[in-house]
Amino acid sequence: MEAFLDNCAKAIVAGDGGGAERLAGEALGSGLSLLQVIEEGFVRGIREVGRLWEEGEIFLPELVMGAEAMKKAMTVLQPALEGSDEAQESLGRIVIGTIEGDIHDIGKTLVATMLSANGFEVTDLGTDVPVARFIDEAEARNADCIAISALLTTTMNGQKRVIDELVKRSMRDKVKVMVGGAPCNEAWAKEIDADGYAGDAVSAVALAKGLAGKA
């Protein structure tokens, strides 16, 4: 059991998507606790990836590969987990997307994958997302938080427009807002009255947990 969990973690750290997918498939027919396989195997691996990234021991390509491997494992395990008695308690519902006029995807997808791996229910709206769609999806899914990425200075004002629209619809007190992307920073988040700024996927998870009171 311990060796199997170690292999799951190692596959994520190595960015071995095929290996992670194969191990997840083996877990399905093994009789092992799927929640234990996720928490003590794959999630342990992605946390190690996050630690290595924070300490400068790996770089963005390795971080992306680890997240992609995690995504492949969860694609196999999530449907079985949702149909079992072991369903993981959600830390909250997050709607995420890249703002209208911006088609940058890698950073946002990485954040979405890491949030999902850490226990959040994530709805990824993709790129070039209109302001109204962020709000509509948050309302439809009873989301606790909206995470908005902007990689261009010309589109970052869209993050403010999402917050303004939440205020207009009397939803601001119910929905937290996280912002991120290359031109953003803490000062910008404060200026537009966002609830927080995250500069990378690891800090986005920490911020989301803090906003959810689960830090």
Secondary structure by P-SEA (a helix, b strand, c coil): caaaaaaaaaaaaaccaaaaaaaaaaaaaccccaaaaaaccaaaaaaaaaaaaaaccccaaaaaaaaaaaaaaaaacaaaaaaccccccccbbbbbbbcccccccaaaaaaaaaaaaaccccccccccccaaaaaaaaaaacccbbbbbbccccccaaaaaaaaaaaaacccccbbbbbbcccccaaaaaaaccccccccaaaaaaaaaaaaccc
